[in-house]
């Protein structure tokens, strides 16, 4: 990662109530976030959403949506 890479700071809330804040390059996709969640919490099935405005992303969208686009 180069020094001029913009990072997206993501707050992840898990079903057990725990939270995690992680940073990823803005060009990463929701699929990259999915891999992180799957390996961190050993989860296989879940949805990703934004808080404001509320948007729920379906698994078939994960590969095509960058973190930057999801945060707009």
Predicted model as a PDB file, atoms N, CA, C, CB and O in Angstrom, pLDDT in the B-factor column:
MODEL        1                                                                  
ATOM      1  N   UNK A   1       0.844  -1.169   0.000  1.00 58.00           N  
ATOM      2  CA  UNK A   1       0.000   0.000   0.000  1.00 58.00           C  
ATOM      3  C   UNK A   1       0.893   1.236   0.000  1.00 58.00           C  
ATOM      4  CB  UNK A   1      -0.962  -0.004   1.216  1.00 58.00           C  
ATOM      5  O   UNK A   1       1.799   1.363   0.823  1.00 58.00           O  
ATOM      6  N   UNK A   2       0.620   2.147  -0.941  1.00 62.00           N  
ATOM      7  CA  UNK A   2       1.447   3.346  -1.013  1.00 62.00           C  
ATOM      8  C   UNK A   2       1.006   4.365   0.035  1.00 62.00           C  
ATOM      9  CB  UNK A   2       1.381   3.963  -2.420  1.00 62.00           C  
ATOM     10  O   UNK A   2      -0.084   4.263   0.598  1.00 62.00           O  
ATOM     11  N   UNK A   3       1.863   5.338   0.284  1.00 66.00           N  
ATOM     12  CA  UNK A   3       1.571   6.349   1.297  1.00 66.00           C  
ATOM     13  C   UNK A   3       0.392   7.230   0.923  1.00 66.00           C  
ATOM     14  CB  UNK A   3       2.783   7.206   1.531  1.00 66.00           C  
ATOM     15  O   UNK A   3      -0.255   7.795   1.804  1.00 66.00           O  
ATOM     16  N   UNK A   4       0.099   7.360  -0.371  1.00 76.00           N  
ATOM     17  CA  UNK A   4      -1.008   8.211  -0.778  1.00 76.00           C  
ATOM     18  C   UNK A   4      -2.322   7.449  -0.965  1.00 76.00           C  
ATOM     19  CB  UNK A   4      -0.653   8.914  -2.051  1.00 76.00           C  
ATOM     20  O   UNK A   4      -3.294   8.016  -1.464  1.00 76.00           O  
ATOM     21  N   UNK A   5      -2.362   6.192  -0.579  1.00 84.00           N  
ATOM     22  CA  UNK A   5      -3.587   5.413  -0.656  1.00 84.00           C  
ATOM     23  C   UNK A   5      -4.571   5.911   0.393  1.00 84.00           C  
ATOM     24  CB  UNK A   5      -3.296   3.908  -0.464  1.00 84.00           C  
ATOM     25  O   UNK A   5      -4.251   5.980   1.580  1.00 84.00           O  
ATOM     26  N   UNK A   6      -5.760   6.253  -0.056  1.00 92.00           N  
ATOM     27  CA  UNK A   6      -6.800   6.688   0.877  1.00 92.00           C  
ATOM     28  C   UNK A   6      -7.406   5.466   1.536  1.00 92.00           C  
ATOM     29  CB  UNK A   6      -7.896   7.526   0.156  1.00 92.00           C  
ATOM     30  O   UNK A   6      -7.656   4.449   0.889  1.00 92.00           O  
ATOM     31  N   UNK A   7      -7.638   5.583   2.842  1.00 94.00           N  
ATOM     32  CA  UNK A   7      -8.184   4.469   3.608  1.00 94.00           C  
ATOM     33  C   UNK A   7      -9.628   4.730   4.004  1.00 94.00           C  
ATOM     34  CB  UNK A   7      -7.340   4.214   4.851  1.00 94.00           C  
ATOM     35  O   UNK A   7     -10.017   5.860   4.299  1.00 94.00           O  
ATOM     36  N   UNK A   8     -10.399   3.679   4.004  1.00 94.00           N  
ATOM     37  CA  UNK A   8     -11.766   3.718   4.513  1.00 94.00           C  
ATOM     38  C   UNK A   8     -11.730   3.093   5.904  1.00 94.00           C  
ATOM     39  CB  UNK A   8     -12.780   2.960   3.552  1.00 94.00           C  
ATOM     40  O   UNK A   8     -11.266   1.966   6.073  1.00 94.00           O  
ATOM     41  N   UNK A   9     -12.216   3.820   6.883  1.00 94.00           N  
ATOM     42  CA  UNK A   9     -12.280   3.308   8.250  1.00 94.00           C  
ATOM     43  C   UNK A   9     -13.670   2.710   8.438  1.00 94.00           C  
ATOM     44  CB  UNK A   9     -11.985   4.441   9.317  1.00 94.00           C  
ATOM     45  O   UNK A   9     -14.671   3.418   8.338  1.00 94.00           O  
ATOM     46  N   UNK A  10     -13.732   1.425   8.707  1.00 94.00           N  
ATOM     47  CA  UNK A  10     -14.984   0.683   8.771  1.00 94.00           C  
ATOM     48  C   UNK A  10     -15.230   0.207  10.201  1.00 94.00           C  
ATOM     49  CB  UNK A  10     -14.962  -0.515   7.794  1.00 94.00           C  
ATOM     50  O   UNK A  10     -14.350  -0.381  10.829  1.00 94.00           O  
ATOM     51  N   UNK A  11     -16.429   0.465  10.703  1.00 94.00           N  
ATOM     52  CA  UNK A  11     -16.818  -0.078  12.006  1.00 94.00           C  
ATOM     53  C   UNK A  11     -17.719  -1.275  11.733  1.00 94.00           C  
ATOM     54  CB  UNK A  11     -17.548   1.007  12.906  1.00 94.00           C  
ATOM     55  O   UNK A  11     -18.758  -1.161  11.083  1.00 94.00           O  
ATOM     56  N   UNK A  12     -17.298  -2.411  12.239  1.00 93.00           N  
ATOM     57  CA  UNK A  12     -18.022  -3.666  12.022  1.00 93.00           C  
ATOM     58  C   UNK A  12     -18.700  -4.051  13.332  1.00 93.00           C  
ATOM     59  CB  UNK A  12     -17.060  -4.809  11.524  1.00 93.00           C  
ATOM     60  O   UNK A  12     -18.064  -4.118  14.383  1.00 93.00           O  
ATOM     61  N   UNK A  13     -20.004  -4.304  13.245  1.00 91.00           N  
ATOM     62  CA  UNK A  13     -20.747  -4.762  14.422  1.00 91.00           C  
ATOM     63  C   UNK A  13     -21.167  -6.213  14.162  1.00 91.00           C  
ATOM     64  CB  UNK A  13     -22.007  -3.837  14.714  1.00 91.00           C  
ATOM     65  O   UNK A  13     -21.870  -6.504  13.194  1.00 91.00           O  
ATOM     66  N   UNK A  14     -20.731  -7.105  15.030  1.00 90.00           N  
ATOM     67  CA  UNK A  14     -20.999  -8.523  14.862  1.00 90.00           C  
ATOM     68  C   UNK A  14     -22.270  -8.929  15.605  1.00 90.00           C  
ATOM     69  CB  UNK A  14     -19.810  -9.349  15.353  1.00 90.00           C  
ATOM     70  O   UNK A  14     -22.694  -8.236  16.529  1.00 90.00           O  
ATOM     71  N   UNK A  15     -22.883 -10.051  15.207  1.00 87.00           N  
ATOM     72  CA  UNK A  15     -24.124 -10.501  15.848  1.00 87.00           C  
ATOM     73  C   UNK A  15     -24.005 -10.722  17.364  1.00 87.00           C  
ATOM     74  CB  UNK A  15     -24.579 -11.779  15.202  1.00 87.00           C  
ATOM     75  O   UNK A  15     -24.998 -10.622  18.085  1.00 87.00           O  
ATOM     76  N   UNK A  16     -22.798 -11.021  17.844  1.00 89.00           N  
ATOM     77  CA  UNK A  16     -22.634 -11.242  19.287  1.00 89.00           C  
ATOM     78  C   UNK A  16     -22.518  -9.928  20.071  1.00 89.00           C  
ATOM     79  CB  UNK A  16     -21.396 -12.101  19.542  1.00 89.00           C  
ATOM     80  O   UNK A  16     -22.331  -9.937  21.287  1.00 89.00           O  
ATOM     81  N   UNK A  17     -22.633  -8.787  19.349  1.00 92.00           N  
ATOM     82  CA  UNK A  17     -22.575  -7.482  19.990  1.00 92.00           C  
ATOM     83  C   UNK A  17     -21.194  -6.858  20.006  1.00 92.00           C  
ATOM     84  CB  UNK A  17     -23.069  -7.593  21.375  1.00 92.00           C  
ATOM     85  O   UNK A  17     -21.061  -5.673  20.315  1.00 92.00           O  
ATOM     86  N   UNK A  18     -20.172  -7.614  19.686  1.00 93.00           N  
ATOM     87  CA  UNK A  18     -18.818  -7.056  19.659  1.00 93.00           C  
ATOM     88  C   UNK A  18     -18.649  -6.172  18.420  1.00 93.00           C  
ATOM     89  CB  UNK A  18     -17.751  -8.193  19.671  1.00 93.00           C  
ATOM     90  O   UNK A  18     -19.363  -6.322  17.428  1.00 93.00           O  
ATOM     91  N   UNK A  19     -17.690  -5.253  18.502  1.00 94.00           N  
ATOM     92  CA  UNK A  19     -17.410  -4.370  17.376  1.00 94.00           C  
ATOM     93  C   UNK A  19     -15.922  -4.380  17.074  1.00 94.00           C  
ATOM     94  CB  UNK A  19     -17.893  -2.937  17.666  1.00 94.00           C  
ATOM     95  O   UNK A  19     -15.092  -4.751  17.904  1.00 94.00           O  
ATOM     96  N   UNK A  20     -15.621  -3.964  15.871  1.00 95.00           N  
ATOM     97  CA  UNK A  20     -14.236  -3.859  15.428  1.00 95.00           C  
ATOM     98  C   UNK A  20     -14.142  -2.665  14.485  1.00 95.00           C  
ATOM     99  CB  UNK A  20     -13.750  -5.182  14.727  1.00 95.00           C  
ATOM    100  O   UNK A  20     -15.042  -2.448  13.673  1.00 95.00           O  
ATOM    101  N   UNK A  21     -13.092  -1.906  14.580  1.00 96.00           N  
ATOM    102  CA  UNK A  21     -12.818  -0.847  13.624  1.00 96.00           C  
ATOM    103  C   UNK A  21     -11.589  -1.260  12.832  1.00 96.00           C  
ATOM    104  CB  UNK A  21     -12.609   0.536  14.335  1.00 96.00           C  
ATOM    105  O   UNK A  21     -10.542  -1.565  13.403  1.00 96.00           O  
ATOM    106  N   UNK A  22     -11.725  -1.268  11.522  1.00 95.00           N  
ATOM    107  CA  UNK A  22     -10.632  -1.692  10.652  1.00 95.00           C  
ATOM    108  C   UNK A  22     -10.497  -0.709   9.504  1.00 95.00           C  
ATOM    109  CB  UNK A  22     -10.868  -3.128  10.118  1.00 95.00           C  
ATOM    110  O   UNK A  22     -11.469  -0.060   9.118  1.00 95.00           O  
ATOM    111  N   UNK A  23      -9.298  -0.597   8.961  1.00 96.00           N  
ATOM    112  CA  UNK A  23      -9.035   0.294   7.831  1.00 96.00           C  
ATOM    113  C   UNK A  23      -8.645  -0.530   6.609  1.00 96.00           C  
ATOM    114  CB  UNK A  23      -7.920   1.314   8.178  1.00 96.00           C  
ATOM    115  O   UNK A  23      -7.866  -1.479   6.696  1.00 96.00           O  
ATOM    116  N   UNK A  24      -9.203  -0.142   5.482  1.00 96.00           N  
ATOM    117  CA  UNK A  24      -8.950  -0.802   4.209  1.00 96.00           C  
ATOM    118  C   UNK A  24      -8.762   0.267   3.145  1.00 96.00           C  
ATOM    119  CB  UNK A  24     -10.111  -1.772   3.832  1.00 96.00           C  
ATOM    120  O   UNK A  24      -9.303   1.364   3.285  1.00 96.00           O  
ATOM    121  N   UNK A  25      -8.014  -0.015   2.090  1.00 96.00           N  
ATOM    122  CA  UNK A  25      -7.949   0.931   0.977  1.00 96.00           C  
ATOM    123  C   UNK A  25      -9.358   1.185   0.425  1.00 96.00           C  
ATOM    124  CB  UNK A  25      -7.011   0.397  -0.142  1.00 96.00           C  
ATOM    125  O   UNK A  25     -10.159   0.257   0.314  1.00 96.00           O  
ATOM    126  N   UNK A  26      -9.656   2.440   0.082  1.00 96.00           N  
ATOM    127  CA  UNK A  26     -10.978   2.773  -0.446  1.00 96.00           C  
ATOM    128  C   UNK A  26     -11.311   1.994  -1.710  1.00 96.00           C  
ATOM    129  CB  UNK A  26     -11.064   4.254  -0.729  1.00 96.00           C  
ATOM    130  O   UNK A  26     -12.484   1.811  -2.038  1.00 96.00           O  
ATOM    131  N   UNK A  27     -10.290   1.536  -2.416  1.00 95.00           N  
ATOM    132  CA  UNK A  27     -10.515   0.795  -3.661  1.00 95.00           C  
ATOM    133  C   UNK A  27     -10.856  -0.668  -3.429  1.00 95.00           C  
ATOM    134  CB  UNK A  27      -9.297   0.888  -4.538  1.00 95.00           C  
ATOM    135  O   UNK A  27     -11.261  -1.361  -4.363  1.00 95.00           O  
ATOM    136  N   UNK A  28     -10.698  -1.153  -2.194  1.00 97.00           N  
ATOM    137  CA  UNK A  28     -11.127  -2.519  -1.883  1.00 97.00           C  
ATOM    138  C   UNK A  28     -12.635  -2.609  -2.073  1.00 97.00           C  
ATOM    139  CB  UNK A  28     -10.722  -2.926  -0.425  1.00 97.00           C  
ATOM    140  O   UNK A  28     -13.344  -1.605  -2.009  1.00 97.00           O  
ATOM    141  N   UNK A  29     -13.105  -3.812  -2.305  1.00 97.00           N  
ATOM    142  CA  UNK A  29     -14.538  -4.013  -2.505  1.00 97.00           C  
ATOM    143  C   UNK A  29     -15.179  -4.592  -1.245  1.00 97.00           C  
ATOM    144  CB  UNK A  29     -14.790  -4.942  -3.707  1.00 97.00           C  
ATOM    145  O   UNK A  29     -14.497  -4.971  -0.292  1.00 97.00           O  
ATOM    146  N   UNK A  30     -16.498  -4.646  -1.272  1.00 96.00           N  
ATOM    147  CA  UNK A  30     -17.208  -5.291  -0.173  1.00 96.00           C  
ATOM    148  C   UNK A  30     -16.806  -6.761  -0.062  1.00 96.00           C  
ATOM    149  CB  UNK A  30     -18.729  -5.167  -0.369  1.00 96.00           C  
ATOM    150  O   UNK A  30     -16.885  -7.348   1.018  1.00 96.00           O  
ATOM    151  N   UNK A  31     -16.375  -7.356  -1.173  1.00 96.00           N  
ATOM    152  CA  UNK A  31     -15.899  -8.739  -1.148  1.00 96.00           C  
ATOM    153  C   UNK A  31     -14.637  -8.860  -0.286  1.00 96.00           C  
ATOM    154  CB  UNK A  31     -15.617  -9.239  -2.582  1.00 96.00           C  
ATOM    155  O   UNK A  31     -14.458  -9.862   0.407  1.00 96.00           O  
ATOM    156  N   UNK A  32     -13.767  -7.851  -0.324  1.00 96.00           N  
ATOM    157  CA  UNK A  32     -12.570  -7.859   0.525  1.00 96.00           C  
ATOM    158  C   UNK A  32     -12.970  -7.760   1.997  1.00 96.00           C  
ATOM    159  CB  UNK A  32     -11.618  -6.693   0.145  1.00 96.00           C  
ATOM    160  O   UNK A  32     -12.382  -8.421   2.852  1.00 96.00           O  
ATOM    161  N   UNK A  33     -13.964  -6.937   2.282  1.00 95.00           N  
ATOM    162  CA  UNK A  33     -14.472  -6.824   3.648  1.00 95.00           C  
ATOM    163  C   UNK A  33     -15.109  -8.141   4.082  1.00 95.00           C  
ATOM    164  CB  UNK A  33     -15.493  -5.669   3.757  1.00 95.00           C  
ATOM    165  O   UNK A  33     -14.956  -8.562   5.229  1.00 95.00           O  
ATOM    166  N   UNK A  34     -15.813  -8.782   3.173  1.00 94.00           N  
ATOM    167  CA  UNK A  34     -16.435 -10.077   3.445  1.00 94.00           C  
ATOM    168  C   UNK A  34     -15.379 -11.107   3.856  1.00 94.00           C  
ATOM    169  CB  UNK A  34     -17.212 -10.571   2.208  1.00 94.00           C  
ATOM    170  O   UNK A  34     -15.571 -11.838   4.827  1.00 94.00           O  
ATOM    171  N   UNK A  35     -14.279 -11.166   3.128  1.00 94.00           N  
ATOM    172  CA  UNK A  35     -13.200 -12.105   3.446  1.00 94.00           C  
ATOM    173  C   UNK A  35     -12.650 -11.819   4.843  1.00 94.00           C  
ATOM    174  CB  UNK A  35     -12.068 -12.017   2.390  1.00 94.00           C  
ATOM    175  O   UNK A  35     -12.406 -12.743   5.618  1.00 94.00           O  
ATOM    176  N   UNK A  36     -12.456 -10.549   5.159  1.00 94.00           N  
ATOM    177  CA  UNK A  36     -11.957 -10.169   6.487  1.00 94.00           C  
ATOM    178  C   UNK A  36     -12.903 -10.668   7.582  1.00 94.00           C  
ATOM    179  CB  UNK A  36     -11.790  -8.633   6.584  1.00 94.00           C  
ATOM    180  O   UNK A  36     -12.462 -11.254   8.571  1.00 94.00           O  
ATOM    181  N   UNK A  37     -14.188 -10.436   7.403  1.00 93.00           N  
ATOM    182  CA  UNK A  37     -15.175 -10.853   8.407  1.00 93.00           C  
ATOM    183  C   UNK A  37     -15.216 -12.372   8.518  1.00 93.00           C  
ATOM    184  CB  UNK A  37     -16.575 -10.307   8.053  1.00 93.00           C  
ATOM    185  O   UNK A  37     -15.263 -12.916   9.621  1.00 93.00           O  
ATOM    186  N   UNK A  38     -15.197 -13.047   7.394  1.00 92.00           N  
ATOM    187  CA  UNK A  38     -15.267 -14.512   7.404  1.00 92.00           C  
ATOM    188  C   UNK A  38     -14.076 -15.128   8.123  1.00 92.00           C  
ATOM    189  CB  UNK A  38     -15.341 -15.047   5.979  1.00 92.00           C  
ATOM    190  O   UNK A  38     -14.225 -16.139   8.809  1.00 92.00           O  
ATOM    191  N   UNK A  39     -12.899 -14.533   7.974  1.00 91.00           N  
ATOM    192  CA  UNK A  39     -11.709 -15.096   8.613  1.00 91.00           C  
ATOM    193  C   UNK A  39     -11.568 -14.650  10.067  1.00 91.00           C  
ATOM    194  CB  UNK A  39     -10.466 -14.701   7.834  1.00 91.00           C  
ATOM    195  O   UNK A  39     -11.013 -15.378  10.890  1.00 91.00           O  
ATOM    196  N   UNK A  40     -12.070 -13.450  10.384  1.00 89.00           N  
ATOM    197  CA  UNK A  40     -11.963 -12.949  11.751  1.00 89.00           C  
ATOM    198  C   UNK A  40     -12.934 -13.643  12.693  1.00 89.00           C  
ATOM    199  CB  UNK A  40     -12.206 -11.457  11.778  1.00 89.00           C  
ATOM    200  O   UNK A  40     -12.569 -14.005  13.812  1.00 89.00           O  
ATOM    201  N   UNK A  41     -14.162 -13.828  12.247  1.00 88.00           N  
ATOM    202  CA  UNK A  41     -15.208 -14.381  13.115  1.00 88.00           C  
ATOM    203  C   UNK A  41     -15.700 -15.751  12.674  1.00 88.00           C  
ATOM    204  CB  UNK A  41     -16.370 -13.436  13.170  1.00 88.00           C  
ATOM    205  O   UNK A  41     -16.653 -16.275  13.252  1.00 88.00           O  
ATOM    206  N   UNK A  42     -15.069 -16.343  11.659  1.00 85.00           N  
ATOM    207  CA  UNK A  42     -15.470 -17.657  11.157  1.00 85.00           C  
ATOM    208  C   UNK A  42     -16.968 -17.681  10.837  1.00 85.00           C  
ATOM    209  CB  UNK A  42     -15.125 -18.755  12.186  1.00 85.00           C  
ATOM    210  O   UNK A  42     -17.685 -18.606  11.220  1.00 85.00           O  
ATOM    211  N   UNK A  43     -17.420 -16.655  10.135  1.00 84.00           N  
ATOM    212  CA  UNK A  43     -18.816 -16.543   9.730  1.00 84.00           C  
ATOM    213  C   UNK A  43     -18.922 -16.832   8.244  1.00 84.00           C  
ATOM    214  CB  UNK A  43     -19.387 -15.137  10.062  1.00 84.00           C  
ATOM    215  O   UNK A  43     -18.036 -16.470   7.469  1.00 84.00           O  
ATOM    216  N   UNK A  44     -20.003 -17.483   7.847  1.00 82.00           N  
ATOM    217  CA  UNK A  44     -20.177 -17.798   6.437  1.00 82.00           C  
ATOM    218  C   UNK A  44     -21.311 -17.018   5.782  1.00 82.00           C  
ATOM    219  CB  UNK A  44     -20.424 -19.263   6.276  1.00 82.00           C  
ATOM    220  O   UNK A  44     -21.235 -16.713   4.592  1.00 82.00           O  
ATOM    221  N   UNK A  45     -22.348 -16.693   6.524  1.00 85.00           N  
ATOM    222  CA  UNK A  45     -23.517 -16.062   5.941  1.00 85.00           C  
ATOM    223  C   UNK A  45     -23.852 -14.783   6.694  1.00 85.00           C  
ATOM    224  CB  UNK A  45     -24.711 -17.021   5.951  1.00 85.00           C  
ATOM    225  O   UNK A  45     -24.084 -14.812   7.902  1.00 85.00           O  
ATOM    226  N   UNK A  46     -23.875 -13.672   5.987  1.00 87.00           N  
ATOM    227  CA  UNK A  46     -24.221 -12.392   6.593  1.00 87.00           C  
ATOM    228  C   UNK A  46     -24.457 -11.362   5.497  1.00 87.00           C  
ATOM    229  CB  UNK A  46     -23.108 -11.919   7.560  1.00 87.00           C  
ATOM    230  O   UNK A  46     -24.109 -11.581   4.337  1.00 87.00           O  
ATOM    231  N   UNK A  47     -25.049 -10.244   5.875  1.00 87.00           N  
ATOM    232  CA  UNK A  47     -25.251  -9.128   4.970  1.00 87.00           C  
ATOM    233  C   UNK A  47     -24.384  -7.969   5.428  1.00 87.00           C  
ATOM    234  CB  UNK A  47     -26.744  -8.718   4.909  1.00 87.00           C  
ATOM    235  O   UNK A  47     -24.005  -7.894   6.597  1.00 87.00           O  
ATOM    236  N   UNK A  48     -24.078  -7.085   4.528  1.00 92.00           N  
ATOM    237  CA  UNK A  48     -23.352  -5.860   4.858  1.00 92.00           C  
ATOM    238  C   UNK A  48     -24.293  -4.694   4.642  1.00 92.00           C  
ATOM    239  CB  UNK A  48     -22.054  -5.705   3.997  1.00 92.00           C  
ATOM    240  O   UNK A  48     -25.067  -4.677   3.686  1.00 92.00           O  
ATOM    241  N   UNK A  49     -24.224  -3.709   5.541  1.00 91.00           N  
ATOM    242  CA  UNK A  49     -25.095  -2.539   5.398  1.00 91.00           C  
ATOM    243  C   UNK A  49     -24.369  -1.284   5.839  1.00 91.00           C  
ATOM    244  CB  UNK A  49     -26.388  -2.717   6.210  1.00 91.00           C  
ATOM    245  O   UNK A  49     -23.375  -1.338   6.564  1.00 91.00           O  
ATOM    246  N   UNK A  50     -24.885  -0.159   5.387  1.00 90.00           N  
ATOM    247  CA  UNK A  50     -24.410   1.137   5.846  1.00 90.00           C  
ATOM    248  C   UNK A  50     -25.454   1.679   6.818  1.00 90.00           C  
ATOM    249  CB  UNK A  50     -24.165   2.128   4.643  1.00 90.00           C  
ATOM    250  O   UNK A  50     -26.597   1.221   6.833  1.00 90.00           O  
ATOM    251  N   UNK A  51     -25.049   2.666   7.636  1.00 85.00           N  
ATOM    252  CA  UNK A  51     -25.986   3.187   8.626  1.00 85.00           C  
ATOM    253  C   UNK A  51     -26.760   4.407   8.145  1.00 85.00           C  
ATOM    254  CB  UNK A  51     -25.249   3.533   9.879  1.00 85.00           C  
ATOM    255  O   UNK A  51     -27.966   4.492   8.377  1.00 85.00           O  
ATOM    256  N   UNK A  52     -26.110   5.336   7.493  1.00 80.00           N  
ATOM    257  CA  UNK A  52     -26.814   6.543   7.060  1.00 80.00           C  
ATOM    258  C   UNK A  52     -26.273   7.014   5.723  1.00 80.00           C  
ATOM    259  CB  UNK A  52     -26.685   7.660   8.112  1.00 80.00           C  
ATOM    260  O   UNK A  52     -25.118   7.436   5.661  1.00 80.00           O  
ATOM    261  N   UNK A  53     -27.027   6.964   4.680  1.00 85.00           N  
ATOM    262  CA  UNK A  53     -28.380   6.402   4.640  1.00 85.00           C  
ATOM    263  C   UNK A  53     -28.322   4.876   4.690  1.00 85.00           C  
ATOM    264  CB  UNK A  53     -29.128   6.870   3.369  1.00 85.00           C  
ATOM    265  O   UNK A  53     -27.362   4.259   4.228  1.00 85.00           O  
ATOM    266  N   UNK A  54     -29.360   4.289   5.254  1.00 91.00           N  
ATOM    267  CA  UNK A  54     -29.415   2.838   5.423  1.00 91.00           C  
ATOM    268  C   UNK A  54     -29.460   2.158   4.060  1.00 91.00           C  
ATOM    269  CB  UNK A  54     -30.641   2.430   6.272  1.00 91.00           C  
ATOM    270  O   UNK A  54     -30.336   2.447   3.244  1.00 91.00           O  
ATOM    271  N   UNK A  55     -28.528   1.267   3.818  1.00 93.00           N  
ATOM    272  CA  UNK A  55     -28.477   0.487   2.583  1.00 93.00           C  
ATOM    273  C   UNK A  55     -27.965  -0.893   2.945  1.00 93.00           C  
ATOM    274  CB  UNK A  55     -27.567   1.171   1.494  1.00 93.00           C  
ATOM    275  O   UNK A  55     -26.924  -1.034   3.586  1.00 93.00           O  
ATOM    276  N   UNK A  56     -28.700  -1.901   2.534  1.00 94.00           N  
ATOM    277  CA  UNK A  56     -28.287  -3.285   2.765  1.00 94.00           C  
ATOM    278  C   UNK A  56     -27.787  -3.845   1.435  1.00 94.00           C  
ATOM    279  CB  UNK A  56     -29.471  -4.156   3.346  1.00 94.00           C  
ATOM    280  O   UNK A  56     -28.484  -3.801   0.422  1.00 94.00           O  
ATOM    281  N   UNK A  57     -26.571  -4.369   1.465  1.00 94.00           N  
ATOM    282  CA  UNK A  57     -25.962  -4.951   0.270  1.00 94.00           C  
ATOM    283  C   UNK A  57     -26.132  -6.460   0.298  1.00 94.00           C  
ATOM    284  CB  UNK A  57     -24.463  -4.574   0.171  1.00 94.00           C  
ATOM    285  O   UNK A  57     -25.907  -7.106   1.322  1.00 94.00           O  
ATOM    286  N   UNK A  58     -26.529  -7.007  -0.828  1.00 91.00           N  
ATOM    287  CA  UNK A  58     -26.693  -8.451  -0.976  1.00 91.00           C  
ATOM    288  C   UNK A  58     -25.364  -9.061  -1.434  1.00 91.00           C  
ATOM    289  CB  UNK A  58     -27.838  -8.783  -1.988  1.00 91.00           C  
ATOM    290  O   UNK A  58     -24.565  -8.378  -2.073  1.00 91.00           O  
ATOM    291  N   UNK A  59     -25.118 -10.332  -1.118  1.00 90.00           N  
ATOM    292  CA  UNK A  59     -23.844 -10.968  -1.480  1.00 90.00           C  
ATOM    293  C   UNK A  59     -23.476 -10.842  -2.957  1.00 90.00           C  
ATOM    294  CB  UNK A  59     -23.893 -12.417  -1.116  1.00 90.00           C  
ATOM    295  O   UNK A  59     -22.292 -10.753  -3.285  1.00 90.00           O  
ATOM    296  N   UNK A  60     -24.445 -10.833  -3.838  1.00 92.00           N  
ATOM    297  CA  UNK A  60     -24.130 -10.723  -5.268  1.00 92.00           C  
ATOM    298  C   UNK A  60     -23.595  -9.331  -5.637  1.00 92.00           C  
ATOM    299  CB  UNK A  60     -25.376 -11.034  -6.101  1.00 92.00           C  
ATOM    300  O   UNK A  60     -23.064  -9.149  -6.732  1.00 92.00           O  
ATOM    301  N   UNK A  61     -23.729  -8.356  -4.741  1.00 93.00           N  
ATOM    302  CA  UNK A  61     -23.205  -7.013  -4.985  1.00 93.00           C  
ATOM    303  C   UNK A  61     -21.782  -6.829  -4.461  1.00 93.00           C  
ATOM    304  CB  UNK A  61     -24.113  -5.988  -4.350  1.00 93.00           C  
ATOM    305  O   UNK A  61     -21.104  -5.884  -4.865  1.00 93.00           O  
ATOM    306  N   UNK A  62     -21.317  -7.700  -3.580  1.00 94.00           N  
ATOM    307  CA  UNK A  62     -20.058  -7.503  -2.866  1.00 94.00           C  
ATOM    308  C   UNK A  62     -18.865  -7.288  -3.792  1.00 94.00           C  
ATOM    309  CB  UNK A  62     -19.792  -8.685  -1.981  1.00 94.00           C  
ATOM    310  O   UNK A  62     -17.999  -6.464  -3.497  1.00 94.00           O  
ATOM    311  N   UNK A  63     -18.805  -8.005  -4.890  1.00 95.00           N  
ATOM    312  CA  UNK A  63     -17.642  -7.933  -5.782  1.00 95.00           C  
ATOM    313  C   UNK A  63     -17.581  -6.620  -6.559  1.00 95.00           C  
ATOM    314  CB  UNK A  63     -17.663  -9.097  -6.756  1.00 95.00           C  
ATOM    315  O   UNK A  63     -16.504  -6.190  -6.972  1.00 95.00           O  
ATOM    316  N   UNK A  64     -18.730  -5.985  -6.757  1.00 95.00           N  
ATOM    317  CA  UNK A  64     -18.802  -4.823  -7.646  1.00 95.00           C  
ATOM    318  C   UNK A  64     -18.841  -3.472  -6.939  1.00 95.00           C  
ATOM    319  CB  UNK A  64     -20.000  -4.944  -8.504  1.00 95.00           C  
ATOM    320  O   UNK A  64     -18.788  -2.438  -7.605  1.00 95.00           O  
ATOM    321  N   UNK A  65     -18.933  -3.448  -5.620  1.00 95.00           N  
ATOM    322  CA  UNK A  65     -19.062  -2.189  -4.894  1.00 95.00           C  
ATOM    323  C   UNK A  65     -17.778  -1.918  -4.098  1.00 95.00           C  
ATOM    324  CB  UNK A  65     -20.299  -2.224  -3.949  1.00 95.00           C  
ATOM    325  O   UNK A  65     -17.399  -2.705  -3.230  1.00 95.00           O  
ATOM    326  N   UNK A  66     -17.118  -0.799  -4.404  1.00 95.00           N  
ATOM    327  CA  UNK A  66     -15.920  -0.436  -3.633  1.00 95.00           C  
ATOM    328  C   UNK A  66     -16.345   0.141  -2.291  1.00 95.00           C  
ATOM    329  CB  UNK A  66     -15.033   0.585  -4.415  1.00 95.00           C  
ATOM    330  O   UNK A  66     -17.485   0.575  -2.120  1.00 95.00           O  
ATOM    331  N   UNK A  67     -15.425   0.142  -1.354  1.00 95.00           N  
ATOM    332  CA  UNK A  67     -15.719   0.735  -0.039  1.00 95.00           C  
ATOM    333  C   UNK A  67     -15.991   2.231  -0.189  1.00 95.00           C  
ATOM    334  CB  UNK A  67     -14.539   0.497   0.951  1.00 95.00           C  
ATOM    335  O   UNK A  67     -16.827   2.788   0.523  1.00 95.00           O  
ATOM    336  N   UNK A  68     -15.293   2.873  -1.105  1.00 94.00           N  
ATOM    337  CA  UNK A  68     -15.535   4.297  -1.347  1.00 94.00           C  
ATOM    338  C   UNK A  68     -16.971   4.524  -1.820  1.00 94.00           C  
ATOM    339  CB  UNK A  68     -14.535   4.847  -2.389  1.00 94.00           C  
ATOM    340  O   UNK A  68     -17.653   5.419  -1.320  1.00 94.00           O  
ATOM    341  N   UNK A  69     -17.430   3.724  -2.773  1.00 93.00           N  
ATOM    342  CA  UNK A  69     -18.796   3.870  -3.293  1.00 93.00           C  
ATOM    343  C   UNK A  69     -19.826   3.550  -2.220  1.00 93.00           C  
ATOM    344  CB  UNK A  69     -19.010   2.959  -4.510  1.00 93.00           C  
ATOM    345  O   UNK A  69     -20.865   4.208  -2.151  1.00 93.00           O  
ATOM    346  N   UNK A  70     -19.562   2.566  -1.394  1.00 92.00           N  
ATOM    347  CA  UNK A  70     -20.503   2.191  -0.343  1.00 92.00           C  
ATOM    348  C   UNK A  70     -20.642   3.298   0.700  1.00 92.00           C  
ATOM    349  CB  UNK A  70     -20.056   0.892   0.327  1.00 92.00           C  
ATOM    350  O   UNK A  70     -21.686   3.426   1.339  1.00 92.00           O  
ATOM    351  N   UNK A  71     -19.595   4.092   0.868  1.00 87.00           N  
ATOM    352  CA  UNK A  71     -19.623   5.149   1.869  1.00 87.00           C  
ATOM    353  C   UNK A  71     -20.200   6.461   1.378  1.00 87.00           C  
ATOM    354  CB  UNK A  71     -18.259   5.385   2.370  1.00 87.00           C  
ATOM    355  O   UNK A  71     -20.312   7.413   2.150  1.00 87.00           O  
ATOM    356  N   UNK A  72     -20.566   6.529   0.115  1.00 81.00           N  
ATOM    357  CA  UNK A  72     -21.096   7.791  -0.429  1.00 81.00           C  
ATOM    358  C   UNK A  72     -22.553   7.962  -0.099  1.00 81.00           C  
ATOM    359  CB  UNK A  72     -20.905   7.852  -1.936  1.00 81.00           C  
ATOM    360  O   UNK A  72     -23.158   8.965  -0.478  1.00 81.00           O  
TER     361      UNK A  72                                                      
ENDMDL                                                                          
END                                                                             
